[in-house]
Amino acid sequence: MRILHISTRLILGGSQENTVLSCEGQARAGHEVHLAFGPIYGPEGSLLERVEKFRTQDGRKITTHVIPHLIREVNPITDWRGYRELKRLIRSINPDIVHTHSSKAGILGRAAAWAVHTIPNSGAAPLSSGIATGSWARGPEAEFVPPDQHLRRAIGIIHTIHGPPFMPIEGSAVQRAKIAVNNGVYTLAERYAARRCHVIVSVADAMTRQFLARRIGRAEQYTTVYSGMEVEEFLEERGSESRGTQELASESRAIQDTRAAARARLGFGEGDFIIGTVARLAQHKGHDDLLDALAEDLKAHPTWRLLWVGDGWWRQRLIQKARALGVSIAERDRGGTHAASIILTGLVPPQRVPGLIRAMDVLAHPSYREGLPRTVPQALLCGVVPLANDVDGTGEICRDYQTGRLVRAGDIAQLREAARWLYDHPDERRAMAERGRAECAARFSAARMVAELERVYATALERARRSD
């Protein structure tokens, strides 16, 4: 098949990792894979280099397309241009499958794919400049098909819900009213887009329940495919060296990904109790809650440490808040090597993440909105217990007192109590992590995700052809 994936931004993030792993697995399976995305910017990092370097064993690559006006912010004029660019690209590629990811790309991408899907053969018009103006037929002697002879093909249109676009209603009366209006607009947009695709994939059953509760789509459109990951990287504690990655203090040298080596490099002692996060330093990720819940414990217990892995727009604000609370912080990526209650790594290469998770005793993920956070199963795969907010699909893998500790979002006292309980119960902590390890190894493998998407694509194509 010829498959086109569309994502808003190719930053370092869970939905983007899911998309890239899908692309790689599908290319290895013999499909022709294209990946379209908007401009990449910001401190979160990018997966573009990985995509551009990827090759199958027989030398095939993932073809990338930058959509200039596909941006995250809502802007009617820019969004219309992005829609037109996507529509031209889809007609140019002439794919069997269009698979969209994230809210903005999902709405514009599904609308554009549906428009192309429903245009008769004779209705194809010349394409404007800026994006390819035709498509290549398959085969070793590929023939270019001009746009005025463009072959209409039934397109299977799929959208994956990686997380809800609806924001928690909080803040002042004005802020709450604004969020409520935005949520209402997104609900209407998602209803519109759901009528323009054949299958909606949820990364957790909770996503399906939430969207159906807002009357988005039909129940028969939904299916759950858990987000795949390279589970071997987290299951296996290797002592081998990984060359060419960036050291935390910006040194380029060999690194080890064992628990002992990672803790030693970070300056942690054997008896230190490490609560870590792997998340963007951004709104709704819960770093504020961790400071509010644990500041007094961090000051009272020198062996308690927070390890923040990641970067983001809220970095300086969080640093200022920590210092205002009297909690010391060391920015390791900016030369900070002194002992501190909070160690901030900054942005790290993805291959560093398994070792950094192993350095933790608890993986904290007090996020306010998630589909199913990848760091929770990743922690369990590493043998580290998660402590997470009970939001969206998190409870499907982090079950309280069984495979982790689950707390109410925004309940600072409960978050503090759960962290203290995990500190006081090391045996139960290890047992919960071990209980979730085997379950995650089977459920979250990238190979399983790619195989299940093949089934989804077959269903979408059947529905697309039936609607012709």
Sequence and secondary structure as in RCSB ss.txt:
>XXXX:A:sequence
MRILHISTRLILGGSQENTVLSCEGQARAGHEVHLAFGPIYGPEGSLLERVEKFRTQDGRKITTHVIPHLIREVN
PITDWRGYRELKRLIRSINPDIVHTHSSKAGILGRAAAWAVHTIPNSGAAPLSSGIATGSWARGPEAEFVPPDQH
LRRAIGIIHTIHGPPFMPIEGSAVQRAKIAVNNGVYTLAERYAARRCHVIVSVADAMTRQFLARRIGRAEQYTTV
YSGMEVEEFLEERGSESRGTQELASESRAIQDTRAAARARLGFGEGDFIIGTVARLAQHKGHDDLLDALAEDLKA
HPTWRLLWVGDGWWRQRLIQKARALGVSIAERDRGGTHAASIILTGLVPPQRVPGLIRAMDVLAHPSYREGLPRT
VPQALLCGVVPLANDVDGTGEICRDYQTGRLVRAGDIAQLREAARWLYDHPDERRAMAERGRAECAARFSAARMV
AELERVYATALERARRSD
>XXXX:A:secstr
 EEEEEES  BSSHHHHHHHHHHHHHHHTT EEEEEE    STT BSHHHHHH   TTS   EEEE TT  SS  
HHHHHHHHHHHHHHHHHH  SEEEEESHHHHHHHHHHHHHHHTS GGG     TTS SSEE SSTT  EE GGG 
     EEEEEESS S     SSHHHHHHHHHHHHHHHHHHHHHHTT SEEEESSHHHHHHHHHTT S GGGEEE 
   B HHHHH    S B S B TTS B  B  SHHHHHHHHT  TT EEEEEES S TTSSHHHHHHHHHHHHHH
 TTEEEEEEB  TTHHHHHHHHHHTT  EEEGGGT  S  SEEEEES  GGGHHHHHHT SEEEE  S  SS TH
HHHHHHTT EEEEE  TTGGGT  BTTTBEEE TT HHHHHHHHHHHHH HHHHHHHHHHHHHHHHHHSBHHHHH
HHHHHHHHHHHHHHHHT 
